[in-house]
Amino acid sequence: MLKELIGYLDLPDSDYWYDHGCNVARSIIDTSIDDFMKKLSNEWSAWPLMRQEHLAYILGESNSASELSLINEMLKSVSPDDVVYRAKEALDDYNQNT
Protein backbone atom coordinates (compact mmCIF):
# COMPACT_ATOMS: atom_id res chain seq x y z
CA MET A 1 0.00 0.00 0.00
CA LEU A 2 2.89 2.39 0.63
CA LYS A 3 4.03 2.03 -2.99
CA GLU A 4 0.50 2.80 -4.16
CA LEU A 5 0.40 5.87 -1.93
CA ILE A 6 3.75 7.05 -3.27
CA GLY A 7 2.47 6.57 -6.82
CA TYR A 8 -0.33 9.03 -6.13
CA LEU A 9 1.89 11.46 -4.23
CA ASP A 10 4.25 11.49 -7.21
CA LEU A 11 1.58 12.63 -9.66
CA PRO A 12 2.52 15.99 -11.17
CA ASP A 13 0.85 19.15 -9.93
CA SER A 14 -2.20 19.30 -12.14
CA ASP A 15 -5.95 19.35 -12.02
CA TYR A 16 -5.83 15.55 -11.92
CA TRP A 17 -3.73 15.61 -8.73
CA TYR A 18 -5.94 18.18 -7.00
CA ASP A 19 -9.24 16.69 -8.24
CA HIS A 20 -8.51 12.98 -7.90
CA GLY A 21 -5.00 11.97 -6.86
CA CYS A 22 -5.01 13.70 -3.49
CA ASN A 23 -8.35 12.11 -2.59
CA VAL A 24 -7.15 8.62 -3.46
CA ALA A 25 -3.88 9.17 -1.57
CA ARG A 26 -5.83 10.32 1.48
CA SER A 27 -8.16 7.33 1.29
CA ILE A 28 -5.13 5.03 1.24
CA ILE A 29 -3.82 6.63 4.43
CA ASP A 30 -7.25 6.39 6.03
CA THR A 31 -7.22 2.60 5.70
CA SER A 32 -4.69 2.47 8.56
CA ILE A 33 -3.72 5.95 9.72
CA ASP A 34 -1.46 5.06 12.63
CA ASP A 35 0.46 2.43 10.65
CA PHE A 36 0.97 4.82 7.75
CA MET A 37 2.05 7.66 10.02
CA LYS A 38 4.77 5.46 11.54
CA LYS A 39 6.06 4.51 8.09
CA LEU A 40 5.80 8.06 6.77
CA SER A 41 7.57 9.54 9.80
CA ASN A 42 10.57 7.37 9.01
CA GLU A 43 10.68 8.18 5.31
CA TRP A 44 9.12 11.48 4.32
CA SER A 45 12.14 13.73 4.92
CA ALA A 46 14.23 11.78 2.41
CA TRP A 47 11.58 12.05 -0.29
CA PRO A 48 11.66 14.39 -3.27
CA LEU A 49 10.25 17.86 -2.62
CA MET A 50 7.03 17.43 -4.61
CA ARG A 51 6.18 14.19 -2.79
CA GLN A 52 6.78 15.88 0.58
CA GLU A 53 4.56 18.80 -0.41
CA HIS A 54 1.80 16.50 -1.65
CA LEU A 55 1.96 14.52 1.58
CA ALA A 56 1.65 17.67 3.65
CA TYR A 57 -1.25 18.79 1.45
CA ILE A 58 -3.34 15.73 2.34
CA LEU A 59 -2.60 15.71 6.08
CA GLY A 60 -4.81 17.20 8.76
CA GLU A 61 -8.10 15.54 7.87
CA SER A 62 -8.22 13.19 10.84
CA ASN A 63 -7.96 13.53 14.59
CA SER A 64 -5.16 10.97 14.87
CA ALA A 65 -2.42 11.91 17.32
CA SER A 66 0.14 10.21 15.09
CA GLU A 67 -0.95 12.39 12.17
CA LEU A 68 -0.55 15.48 14.32
CA SER A 69 2.92 14.26 15.27
CA LEU A 70 3.91 14.00 11.60
CA ILE A 71 2.51 17.45 10.85
CA ASN A 72 4.53 18.91 13.73
CA GLU A 73 7.62 17.08 12.52
CA MET A 74 7.15 18.67 9.09
CA LEU A 75 6.68 22.11 10.64
CA LYS A 76 9.98 21.82 12.52
CA SER A 77 11.91 20.43 9.59
CA VAL A 78 14.42 22.15 7.38
CA SER A 79 12.25 21.36 4.38
CA PRO A 80 11.71 24.08 1.79
CA ASP A 81 9.07 26.74 2.44
CA ASP A 82 6.47 25.02 0.23
CA VAL A 83 6.44 21.94 2.45
CA VAL A 84 6.33 23.95 5.67
CA TYR A 85 3.53 26.11 4.25
CA ARG A 86 1.48 23.00 3.42
CA ALA A 87 2.20 21.60 6.88
CA LYS A 88 0.84 24.82 8.41
CA GLU A 89 -2.32 24.38 6.36
CA ALA A 90 -2.52 20.75 7.53
CA LEU A 91 -2.25 21.89 11.15
CA ASP A 92 -5.09 24.35 10.60
CA ASP A 93 -7.19 21.57 9.06
CA TYR A 94 -6.32 19.25 11.92
CA ASN A 95 -7.33 21.83 14.52
CA GLN A 96 -10.67 22.38 12.75
CA ASN A 97 -11.34 18.62 12.75
CA THR A 98 -10.69 18.07 16.46
N, C-alpha and C positions, 0 to 999 in steps of 0.2 A: 504493500500500500504506500510506503514511503516513496518508492520510485514513481508511482502513479501521481502522487502529490507533487513531486518535483517536476514531472512532465507538465502539469498545469501551471505551476509557478514559473516555469521557463517560457511560457507563451509570451510572444512579444507584446509590448504595450499597444493595444489596439481596442477597437470596439468589442472584438470577440473576447478579449481578456476581461474587460470590464463588464460585459453583458453576460458572459457564460463561464469563462475559465475560473474567475474568482469564486463564483458560487459553487462550482464543482469542487474546487480545492478546499473550500470551507466545509463542504459536506463530507469530504474525506476525513478531515480533522475531527469533525463531530462524531464520527463512528467510534472514536476512542481518544477523547481529548487528552486525558492525563498521560496515556502512553505516547501519543504524538508529541506532547510538550517536552517529555523527557528526551526523546530522540532529537527533536529540533533544538533543544537547548545545547546539546552536545555538538551540533553540526552547523547551525545557521551562520555563525560568524565567519566560517571558512567558505561560504557560498559566494557566487558571483553577486555583484551589486543588485542587478535587476531581480534576482530570486529573493534576496533579502528584503528588498522593497515590497515585492508582491506578498511575501509572507507577512510583513508588518501590516500591509493593507487589509488583509483578511482577519487579523486578530482583533480581539475585543468584543466579539459577539456572544461570548458565554460569561458565566460567572465562576469559572474554574480558577482556583487559586494558582494552579500551575501555569495557566495561560497568563495571568497577571504577572507571575514571576518572569516569564519569557519577555513580556512587554517591558517590564522594568529593566531587564538585562539589556534589551535593545536600546532603551533610553540612555543607559549609562555607558554604552559602547563607544568605541572610536569610529563607528561606521560613518559613512558620508551623511551629509545633512538630509538627503532625501529619505534615507532609512529612518533616521531619528524623527523627522517630521511625521512620517507614517506611523511610527510607534507612538508619538504624542496623540495622533488621531485615534489610534487603537485604545489608548488609555482613556480618552474621552468617551469612546464607545463603551468600553468596559464599565466605566463609572455610571453611565446611563442605564446599563443593563443590570446593575446590582441594586 
